[in-house]
């Protein structure tokens, strides 16, 4: 009751502060004229930050008071009542462990230390000091770009400091709660150690008998076998309680995993999750700009600079790091050999992260390659990424060379080939020898399509060839189909880059070669899809009991539909309508998101619980799946429909501005779908956190039994030495 009253007071206070300012703002500015560059916009940001700091300070203060009250209540309460309460919570295993310790007890000397927490007051003082700092910039702010950028640069570290401060304080409070439980466990262990009364043993024996009781499952039916001579009972099921989401099977912790390798893989996955959230947050803001293009007038946040920040962050940060992290798990496993060098793996992680960070800052500052799409990073930045790939390639080749099996599993074929092509693509794109006139255009088509098909797709297919059979507990349907898909993809995909420049000044024969190569891509796509779907043969029932297989299944569906859509787009008749419209945006998300991201999510949800022994809540995993899938459909389908209308309007010779006005509702659907996708990434980040961090509650009874056993072991060792 007291907590709810305090919370209501805080909410009411915030409302009283926010609503007057929002009312004044509504009177002084029309929605269409809103801009972060205006004085009102800057003041709104500062006031919002001040309110957030004040609310955080009040909440943390209430938390501290709550903890102090809890400590006071614990000390005030009768220790006998506490111990009686904990004894009633003993499990059968804990009772057996207690009696076992009782028999082996040698001595009763046991000392414990106390822990003290002193960081809370210091952190609370930092809250008010940050609040005072935030309250300082209340001077008149003009609309000059320099002042706006300076204000943003000041507010950004302050906001990050607030977030870090809140996380630190919550961590200290959690440690404080754990310390209270440690003290309770010490008292309970001390009581159990010194207690010689037979009454306690009787109570524990009674509880052990009660816990051991179980029904025989024949209390109502007796021992007679159920007979249904007339066949009246059909499709009988046992209906239990109705959960919000269906319960899935849990992952098993895989034994014999090198802890150092596990740490490396988890760091790759953790960094990838961060770049996914960062990159798609930028994408979410860009989607909002389609609806409110005048939201800001800051050069660093302009559409032309943020768009490549979004694409490169998800390409080189999210997808690349996610693939490489899974590759570091797969290659040693299928080679049945330890990783050649953990250091090379860490160096590669550092270099790729550095490349994405430096590349993001350069793009926002207006420093770019002035080249085509997806190669906006300047060459020194991309050189860091390339060195990281070289180290990884050497590492994987050395590991495969030390394999204890004769054959090289198909996953290693795909993964190693993808890294080789990644290096070739980067060299071709950044060497200046052929970057003149049409040569640059041809190279751009090659680089853009090979990056998707020979780096991302090839690597991801190698991941699927390992994890899909593992999750199904079923061998891959056909090794031969996998090899056919591998070589035909290398043959045809390397030819199709120019189909993005049909009807251009590029030689007609080269355009035709690209169209033929696009049609030939039907061979590896159909072969791969058939191989994956036939692997499900006899195991379709497992999809309902798994939270990873739905991700794989959706990825397979989009692998077929998205790839065949690309083939259809390549023909001159369809290219004439769809190219240069939003159809290409929908297609790129259908492939990079529907295929690459869904496959990566499936593999991450499969491998991380095996490495950490912790699983994310199945409800949030399911929510991640559905928000991502529905958001992708809301994003792509309206864009494809609107783009078809747009292309036909161009063919009819209608004014360009009419096609822009016509696309407005479809762009709104794009923003809605993108928002759902972005929210699913927040859920994914939460799921990764739950799989990496131990958030289980401390059990006082478990701690007490462990302290008794530890004390007994130490005493036995001391007596042996004596």
Helices and strands as residue ranges (DSSP letters): H 2-28, G 31-33, H 39-76, H 79-87, H 92-104, H 119-134, H 145-194, H 198-212, H 259-291, G 299-301, H 303-312, I 313-319, H 320-335, H 342-364, H 379-401, H 410-430, G 432-434, H 438-450, I 451-457, H 458-472, H 479-493, G 497-501, H 508-535, G 540-545, H 549-570, H 572-578, H 583-591, I 592-597, H 598-612, H 618-651, H 656-662, H 664-692, H 700-721
